[in-house]
Amino acid sequence: MRPANIIPKIFVGLGNPGDRYQNTRHNLGYLSIECFLDRHQLGELKDDKKSDGSILKSALYGQEFLLFKSSRYMNESGFSVNRLRKYRNISMQEICIIHDDLDLNVGEVRVKYSGGHGGHNGLRNIIQACGTKDFVRIRMGIGHPEKDDVIDYVLSKPKKAEKEALDQSIYEAADVMDSLLQNSLDETMNCFN
C-alpha cells in the first residue's frame, strides 16, 4: 500500500555518463536534473565518492532534498542508488527516479508510484539492488522505434522533429519536481496524469 502524501527527499536522474551519451534519449533523467538546477540557480552537482555519483543538497518550498546523478552506466545505476540511500538513511519510498520510457509517446510525462521495470535496464537494476519497486517515478516518453533496435534507439540522439517535444518534456519534468516538493505525490499525480 502506498503511503499518503509522499514528498521525495532524493531526485535521481537516470542516464549514462560521458560526452558520447550527453543528449541521447536515454539521458532525459540527467537532463531534467540539469534543467531543475538551472531553473532555481542551485549551482552544480559535486562528485560524491560515497555514492558513485554527483550530488547537490538544497532546499525549496520549505523542503530539504538531494539531486543526484549516478556516475555508473544505466544498467548499474541501482548500485549507486542503493549506496546513496543507505548512506543517507533514506527509504526507497522517499526517492523519485526520473527516466525515459518507451511505453509513452514522445514528449509525454507521467508520474507513477511503484510498478515493474518495463524493460528499462536502469529501473531493473534499481529494483534488484534496492530490493523494492516501491518508489516514485517521473516517466518521460520517448516512443518506440519503428525499425531500429531498441538499444540503438535509446542511445541515439533524437531526430529534429522529436527534439522540441523532448525539450518541452524536460521542462515539464522539472515542473513535476516542483509540484512534488510543494504539493506531494497525490496532488502531483492528479495534476500531471
Order of alpha helices (4+ residues) and beta strands (2+ residues): beta-alpha-beta-beta-beta-alpha-beta-beta-alpha-beta-alpha-alpha
